[in-house]
Amino acid sequence: MVTRQFPRPAELLELMQFKKPELDARKRRLDAALTIYDLRTIAKRRTPKAAFDYTDGAAEGELSLARARQAFEDVEFHPDVLRPAENVDMSTEILGGPSALPFGIAPTGFTRLMQTEGEIAGAGAAGAAGIPFTLSTLGTTSIEGVKAANPNGRNWFQLYVMRDREISYNLARRAAEAGFDTLQFTVDTPVAGARLRDKRNGFSIPPQLTLGTIINAIPRPWWWYDFLTTPKLEFASLSTTGGTVGELLNAAMDPTISYDDLAIIRDIWPGKIVVKGVQNVADSKRLIDAGVDGIILSNHGGRQLDRAPIPFRLLPEVVREVGKDATVMVDTGIMNGADIVASIALGAKFTLIGRAYLYGLMAGGRQGVDRTIAILRSEIERTMKLLGVSSIAELEPRHVTQLQRLVPVGVSAPAAEAPATSAPRARAPRTTATSAPKTDAAASRPAKPSAAKTTGSATKA
């Protein structure tokens, strides 16, 4: 029988210690965010619908984005036990320079529309964390402004080929003069994708007031206060604005972009050059033959061609084919540090985050971007420790299995199972992760999770 007694006041003080209240509302809400999805929830609450949807949305049915995120979730890790990894080194060398973490900030356009600190917050946070920051051609801060915000860090520049070629050439020269060390030559935007959320919201540059936008703004006065009391939005490459983002892109971009343009930019640019938007193995080979320093497997965050190949699924085969000759990087769909670890294990030298950074920006400006980086850093470190690896270099394909949901039409199945051509939802054949990218070129509808998992570990190139 338990003997009971009234607690002594001194014992109560030991058992019940009250947490000191956090008076800084921004710090309080950011500290409560434990994942990138938590930051997304805060961002959605604090940002007008049109601006949030521009960031959060993708093209048409948004299948490319959903599939990219699902591919990262469909990963099985294989940890090594009894291998102490008390101190984890997450640093890496990328394109001739250091990065404290295996990811950098991807280029994003119209960034100050999401939160007024925009690229200044991103560049400053990247510099403080020791990772690269990439400025978009359609950024809302000048090349020189980003350099001032991140004077000692690594700055990269993303370049579109404009109808007026001299605009692109001059931007490349300015970035080189400002000390940017890497240029991302983007090839997946000859025309704008159909971003239906923007059309439905009437999202335009600059924002146009309607009854709907006014009603939506009422509970978010801080966003409008920031927008209206800070310097006017300016774009490095657009001399005139007015219209949806798609209309602006179509007016500025040139669908005739070719390898000739790449050759000209290669001659202009003195530093490293990587091609962003690569989506198959054949193009990867051709680009390496053309002399680029690296490629970024990307479908533009699902914002261009819907139903495009999944970059993470392409990764093992591309690494096998060209990884010895050039740097292979990956973006699109990264929402967790474990996604980054899986990418590095399958052969990527580096990764880039776009929406994850913008969710933090919208949630809390510079502090929000710092929080994004801190969350991903913690997830990377924890995942590596649980895998039993102490450095980025120790990550290998054997640590990861890509589980497969989409079954390609025409792939032969074991005799005991129905052919994929007649039953797209049938169980997938057992394949290795290195062959998995072939499934994305003509993927069928997603199968039910319980009936579409295929395992297999990749081998290094």
N, C-alpha and C positions, 0 to 999 in steps of 0.2 A: 504494500500500500504506500502511495506517495505521500510524504509529509509536506504539508503546505504551510506557508508563512507569508506575511505581508512583506513586500520588498522594501528594502531600505532606500532612502532617497539617493544615497551615493551610488548604489547599484543601478538604480534607474538611469542615472546620468551616464553610466558606462554603457548601458544597453541601448539607450535612445539618444543618439546624437543628431541634432538637426543640421541639415545642410545649409551652408551660408547662401542666401539668395543672390542670384546674379542680376544686377540692376541694369546692365547693358542689354537691351532687348535684342539687338542684332547678334551679339555673342551668345545669348541664351538660345535663340532659335537655331543658330549654326551648330552649337555644341550638341543639340538634340538630334542633329542629322547624323546617323550612323552609316548610311549608305548613299550612293549617288541617287538612288531612287527617292530617298528621303529629301535630298536637295531638290529633286525635280518637283516633289509635292509642294515644297515651300515656294519654289520659283513660280509654279502655276498659280498659287494663291496671291502672289505679290505682283504679278505682271499682267498687263492687259491681254485679253485673249488673242488679239491679232498678232502681237509681238511674240507671245509664248508659242502660239501655233506655228509661226514662221520657223522658230527654233526646233520645236518638237516634231513637226510634221515631216513628211517625205512625199515622194511622187505618187500620184494616182491612188492605188489601193494600199500603198505603204507596205507592200509585201516584202520588198527588198530589205527594208530596215527590220521588219519583224523576223525575217529568216536569219539575218545576220546576228541579231541578239540571241535567237534561239540556238544557233550553231554554237555559241559560246556556252550556253547553258547545257547543251548536249555534249559535255566533256566529262570524262572520267579520269581522275588522277590516280597515279600508282606510286604511293609513297614508299620510301625505304625506311625501315625501322632500325633502331639502335645505331643511328648515324647522327650524332649531335650536330646541331646547327644553331648554336647559341648566338653567334654573331653573324649576321647576314650582310653581305656586301651586294647592294642593289645597283651599283654604279656600272657603267658600260662605256665603251668607245663607239662613237657613231660618226661616220663621215669626216674622219680626221680630227675629231675633238671629243671632249668628255661630256658625259651626262650623268648626274648623280642618281638618276632613276631610268628605267628602260622605257620611258615614254616622254613625249613632248606634247606641246599644245598645237593642234591643227589649225589651219587657216579658216576663219569664219568671216563672212561678209556682213555688213550693216550692224556690227556688233554693238555700237552705242545705242541702237534702238532697243536692245534687250535690257540694258542697264547703262546708265550714262557714263560710268567709268570705263566701259568698253575695253579696248585693247591696252590701255594704260594699266588697268588692273591685271589683265592677263600677262602682259610682258613683265610687270613688276613681280608678280607672284612666281612666274617661271624663273626669273633671275634669282630671286631669293631661294628657290628650291634647287637651283643648279641644273635646270633642264632647258631645252630649246623652246623658243616661242616663234610661231610662224604668223606673219602678217599677210592677210589676203589682199589681192589686187582691189577687191571691193571692200576693204577695211574702211573704218571711219576715223582712223588716226593716221597721220602721215608717217612715212618711212622715218623721217627725222624725229618725230614724236615718240615712236616706239624705241628708237635708239636712245633717246634721252631717258625713257622710262626703264630701260634695261641696258645701261651703258657698258657693263662689264660681262654681261651674259651672252649666250649664243642666240642670235636672231637669224631667222630664215625668212625668205620671201616667196610667196606663192604667186605665179604669173599666169594670167590668161592671155591668149593671143586675141587682140582686139581687131575690129575691122580697120581701124586706123593703126597700122603697125607701129608707127612712130611713138604712140602712147606706150605700147608695151616695151619697146626698145628703151625709151627714156626711163621708164620705171625700173627696168633691170639695171641700167647704169646708175641711177640714184641709189638703189639698194646696195650695189657694189661699193659705191663711194662712201656709204654710211657704215660699211664694215659688216654687212650681212654675209654670212659665210656659205650659205646653201640656198639654192633656188629650186623651188618645186614647180616644174613645168606641167601644168594641168591640161589633160587631153580628153576629159570625159564630158565637156560642156560645149560642144559646137552649137547647140541650141539649148534653151532652158527646158527642164523637165516640167511636167504638168503638176504643179503643186496646188492641189485642189483646196486645201485648207485656206491658202492665201486668197484664192478667188472667192470662196464662200464668205470669208471675213472682209472682203474688200480691202485687203492689206495693200498699202501703197507706200511709195517713197516720194515725198515725206508723207507721214500719216495724215489721212483725211478724216475730218470729224463728221460723224453721222450720229443719228439718234442712238443707234446701237452702241457705237464706241463711247459715247458720252455716258450712257447707262452703265456700261462695263467699267468705265473709269471711276465712277463714284466711290466704290469701296477701295480704290487704289490711288488716292491722291498723291502719295509720295512719288509714284512713277512720273506723273505729269508734272509735279513740282520740279523733279530732277530734269526732265526733258525740256521744260520751258525756261529754266533758269541757268542752263549751262550752254556753252558755245554751240553754235549752229552745226548740224551735221555736215561734214565735208567728205568727199570721196576722192581718192587718189586718181581714179580713172574715169569718172563720170563728170562731164562738164554740165550736163543738164539732168534733172530728175523729174519725176512725175509719171506715175503709173505703177503697175504691179511689178514685183521683182522679176517675174518672168518676162514682162515686156521690156524692162530695162536690160536684162541679159540678152534677149534676142536682138535688141538694137545695138548692143555693144560687141557681142561675140561674132566671130567669123566662122561659119560652118566649113570653110575651105581649108582649115588648118591641116598641115601635112608635115611630113618629115623634113621638108625644106625649111619650114619655120623652126623646127627643132635645131637644125644645123646653124641657122642664123643666130639664134639665142645662145647656142653653145659657143659660138665665136665671140659674142658680146660678153658673156658671163665668165669672170675669171676664177670663180670658186667651184665648189661641188654642184652638180646638177642632177636632180632626180626627177623622174617622170611620175606624176600622180594620176591615178585613174586607170591603171592597168588591170585588165580583167580576163586575161587568158595567157596560156603558156607561150603560144606562138609570138604574140606581141612582146612578151618579156624577152625572148631570144633576140628578136629584131632590134629592140631598143638597146640591149647590151652590145650588139654588133655595131650600133650607131654611136657607141662611145659614151653613153651616160654612166654616171657613177652608181646609180641605184634606181630602184623602182618602188613605188608605193601601191600595193594591192588595195584598191578602193573602188567602191561604186558610188562615191560622193555621198556617203551616208544615206543611200537609198533615195536621194533627192533628184536623180536624173532618170535613168531607165529603170522602171519598175520590173520586177522579176529578173533582175541582173544577177550574175554569179555572186556567190557569197565569198568575200575576200578570205576569210579565215579557212574556208574549205579548200580554196585554191592554193593556200600557202605551202603545204608539203610538196606538191608536185612542182611548183615554181622554184622552190628552194632546191629541189633535187636537180632541176635542169640548169639553173643559172646562179645558184647560191655561191658557187666557188668563184664566180667572175664579178659579182656585183652585190651591193647591199640590197637586201629585200626587207621592206617594211610593210606594215599592214595597219589599216584603220577601218572604221565602220562597225558600229555596234558595241564598242567597248564600254561596259558599265561597271566593271568590277576589276580589282587588281588581279583576281584569278584569271580573268580573260587575258591579261597582259602576260602572266606567267605561262599560260598555255601557248600563247603565240610565240614567245621566246623559245619554249621547249621544242616547238615544231619547226624552228629554224629562222624565224624572223629576227633581224638584228635590232629592231626598234618598233615601237608602236606610236600611234598618235590618237589623241582624244579631242573630240569636237564638242558634241552635245554635253558630255559630262562636265567639261569646263564651263559651258554656257549656263547649265543649271546652277552651278555654284555662283556664277556672276549674277544671275537674276535673283538668287536667294540672298545675296549679301555683298555685292560688289567685290572689291579686292579681298576682303576677309572670306567671302564665299569661295573665291578661286583658291585661296590658301587652304580652305577646308576640303575642297575637291582633291587637291594634291595630297593632303594629309590622309584622307580616307583611302585613296588608292595606294599610297605608300604603306599604310598599315596592313592593307589586304595582301599586297605583294609580299611583305615581310612575313606575315603569318603563314601564307600559303607555302612559301619556300621553306620555312622552318618545319612545317608539317610534312613536307615532301622529303625532308632530310638533306637539303642542299644549302650550301653556305654562300654561293655566288651565282651570278647570272650564267657564267661559263659552265657551271655544273648541270644546268638544265638540259635535258636530252629528250628526243622523241619518245623514249621508253617511258617517260613520266606521264604521257598523255595518250588517251584513246578518244578519238572523235566518234561519237555515237550518231548514227545516221537516221534521219526521218524521211527525207525526200528520196524516192526510188526512181531512177531514170527509166524512161520508156526504152525498151529494146535490150536491156541488160538481162542476160540469161540467168535463170534461177536454178537452184538444185532440183533434181527430178521429182522430189517429193512435194515440191511447192509449185503453185501456179506460176506461169511466166509473168514477168512484170508487164509485158505488153497487154495482156488480157486482164490483169488485176493490178492496177497501179497502187493499190493499198496493201498488196501482199508484203509479207516479211522480206526485208532486204537480204541479199546474199552477204555472206561474210567477206569483207574486204579490208584491206589495210588503209590506214589514214592517208598514205601517200597516193592511193588511187582515188580517194574520195572526191577530189575536185572534179573528176569527170562526171560526177552525178549532177553537177549544177548547171551544165550547159543546156540540158533539156529536162529539167526537173518536173516531176508530176506533182499532183496535189500532196500536201503533207499527210502522212499516214498517222493513224492514231498512235500515241506514244507507246502503248503496250505492244504494238505489232510492228514497229519499224526501227528497232535498234540494231545496229550493226557495229561490231567492235573490231578493233585492230589497231596496233601501234605502228607509228611511222618509223622509218629508218632515216638517219641523217644522209644528206646529199654527199 
